[in-house]
Amino acid sequence: MSRRTDHAGRALDPAPRTTAVAGVPPDIATSSDDYASRFQGAVGRYLLDVQEQGVLELLAEHPPEPGSTILDVGGGHAQLAPPLAVAGYSVTVTGSDASCARRLRADERAGAIDFIACDLLSMPFDDRQFDFVASVRLMSHIMDWRRQVSELCRVADKAVIIDYPIYSSLNALSLLAFPLKRLIEKNTRTYKTFFASELRSAFAAHGFRQTRSWRQFVLPMALHRALPRTVLAQQMEKMFRSTGVTRLVGNPVLARFDRDA
């Protein structure tokens, strides 16, 4: 069952919401002001700009046509839905609770974005209802991630885009930096790190194959926040990207999976 709300948060469907993950659904945390505080200031804006650039580049193969639809699963953090709407997509966001729409309502770019409160593991949509499905800040925090993959694939007609932290040769930097990350952010959460092969296998089970990926940073995100000269870190990232280092070892990864048929 699901509950649809308008942009003022009023229920359009009185049906109760169900929750399919243990404890508090992770997107409720990422939709909060507390979580958004991690992305305040120039450094936070830079981190979000890189994420946005990556998602739009993965979508660039299919520029939006009139009526092109995209579902942003767990997108109440408002990091992705407003830029997608500005880019020309017809955007729908799902959240585990009506409260997840609050940050979207506060974004002046989000006026045309639909929001539906529902169980993210059993969404009230038809098979292949959306041209594209995207989900960031979710996969590494959801307990039954394989079931989440199944649901993303079910409602996507063309492709799914997710982000995830990856085990790689330099991932040890991120793992070692976790205490620093917790010290800096204070409200950080533990998260699952993936092997690319296990995600490719999970998507393949539903008829999707990875076609492209876009790695975000070489330096741990916590280090970006900790360095006193933020411009220096960004210049280093620019050098890493231009020389191909980011493509090889960058983390986290944005990945696109296309439907085979």
N, C-alpha and C positions, 0 to 999 in steps of 0.2 A: 504494500500500500504506500501511497505517497501523498504529499500535501503540496499543492502548488500555491505560490504566493505572488502577489504583485510587487512592484518596486517599493511600495510603502510597508511591505511585510504583512499585509492582510491575507488571510487564508482564502484561497479560491476553492479549495477542496477540503472539507472537514475531516477527511479520512486521517487516521493517526499515522505517524511515521514509524517505521520499523528500523532497527539497527542490527547489522549482521556482523559486527566486529566486537571483540571483547573490550569492555571498558568504554571510554569516550572515543568516538570516531576521530581519526587523526585530522580530518579536514576542519573540525570544529576549532582545534588549536590553531591551525594555519590561517583560519579566517578571522582571528582575533587581533585586536590592537597590540596586544603583547607580542605576538609573533611579528607583526608589521614593524615593530620598533627595531628589529634586527636590520631593517633595510632603510633606516633613516639616514639622512645626510648624503654627502657626495659619494661615499664608498657604496652605500646601499643602492643608490641610483645607478651607479656603474654596474654593480652585480646584476641588477634587474635588466638593465639595457643589454647586457651580453646574453642573458637568457632569452629576451625578446628577439634579439637579432637571430639567435640560433633557431628558434621556432619558426620565424618568418622565412628564414632561408630553407628550412626543411619543407615548407609549404610552397615555396616559390615555383616549384615544378608545375603546380596547378593554381595559377592566380585566380582569385575569387571572381566568379561570374555572378550575374544577378541571381540571387536566391541560393548561393552556395552556403551550406550549413556546416556549423562546427559545434560540437558539444565539448565543453570544458568541464571535466569531471573533477569535483572537489575544488573548483576554482573560486571559492569565496574569498580567497586572499587577494583577488583583483589584480594579480600580477600579469595575467595573460589575457583575460576576456576583453578588457577595454582596448588594448592595442589591436586585437583581432577584429573588433568591431570597427575601429578606425580604418583598418586595412580593407574593409569591405565585406567581411563575412557576416552572415546572420548567426549570432552567437546565442547559445543556450548554456547556462551554468547549472550544475547540480551541486547540492550541499546536503549534508546529513541532517541538518536542522534549519528551520527558517531563519535563525539567527546568523547563519553563514552568509546571508545576503547583505548584511549591514554595510560592509566595506564597499560592496558593489554599488549600493544605493548612494554612497557618499562620493562616488567618482563621477564627475561631470560627463565623462565620455560614455557612461554605461546606460544612458537613457533607453536605448533600444534593446538591451540585453534581457532575455527571459531568464528567470530563475525558478528552479523546481527543487523543492526539498524532498528527498527520498533516500531510500537505502541504496548506497552506491554499488552494492553487490547484487542488486536486483532492481534495476531501474525501469520505470514505467514507459518504456519506449519500444517501438516495433523493431524487429530485426532490420539492420542496415538503414535505419531511419535518417542518419546524419552522413553527409559526405565525408567528414573528418571527425575524429575524436582526439582530444588532447587531454593530458593529465600531467601536471607538474606538482611537485611537493607532496606527492601522495604515495607512490609505489613503494618507497623504502620504509614507509611507516605503517603500512596496512598489514595486518596479520596474515590474512588469507590472500596473498598477492596473486596466486595462480587463478583463483576464482575472479579476482579483479581483472586480470588479463582476459579471461573468458568473456566477461561482461563488456569490456571495452571493445573487443572484437565483434561481439554480437551486434552492437548498435552502429558499427562503422561500416559504411559502404565502400570507401576507397582506402583509407589509411588511418593508422593510430600513431600518435606521437606521445612518448613518455620521456621522463628524465629519471636517471638513477645514478647512484655512486657505484663506481666500478673498481674491482680489484685489478690493479695494474702495477707496473714496475715502480711508479712513483706514488701509488696509493698509500704506501707506508707513511708518507708525509702527512696525509690527511688523518690517518689513524693515530699517529704520534701527536698530531696537533689537537686531538679531541679534548684533552684537559684544558688546553689554551682556549679552544672554542667555547667550552663551558664557562671558563673564567670570564671571557669577553662578553658572551651573550647572556650568561646567567640562566637563561630559560631554554637552553638547547635540549634536544631530545636525542636519545640513542636511535640508531637507524640501521637498517639492513644494507649491506653492500653486496652487489651481485657480480657474478661472472656473466659476461656477455652471452656465453653459450647457453646458460640456463634460461635466459629471457628469450633468446631466439628459438629455443626448443618449445617454450610455453606458447609463444605466438604461432609457431608452425603447427601446433596441435589444433589450431583453429583456422588454418588456411591462410596465415599471414607470414610474410618473410621480410626480414630487415633489408631495406634498400639503401638507406643513408644513415649517417650519424654525424653529430656535431658536438665536439667536446668543448667544454666551457673555459676551464682555467687550469693552468699548470700549478700555480701557487695555491695552497689551501685557502678557502674563503676566509677562515678565521685569521689567517696571516694578513690578508688584505685589510681586515678591520684593525689589526693590531699595529701595523707599521705606521710610524709617525709621518712618513712622506708617502701619501697614498698615490700621488702622481707617478712616483718611481715604480711602484708595483704595477701600475697600469701600463707604463711604458715597457716594463719587462714582459708583461703578458702580450703586448702588441708584437714585440720581437719574437716571442715564442711562437705566436700564430703565423707570422710571416715566414719563419724558417721551418715550419712544419712540425715543431715540437708538440704543440697543442694537439694537433691531429693524431699524434701517436700516443700521448700519455695524459692528455687533459682529462679533468674530472670536475664535476659530474658530467655524464653523457646525456645528450638529447638524441633519441633514436626514433626513426620512422619505420613503421612496419606496414607494408602494402598487402592488400588482399590479392591472392593469386588469381582468383576467378570471380 
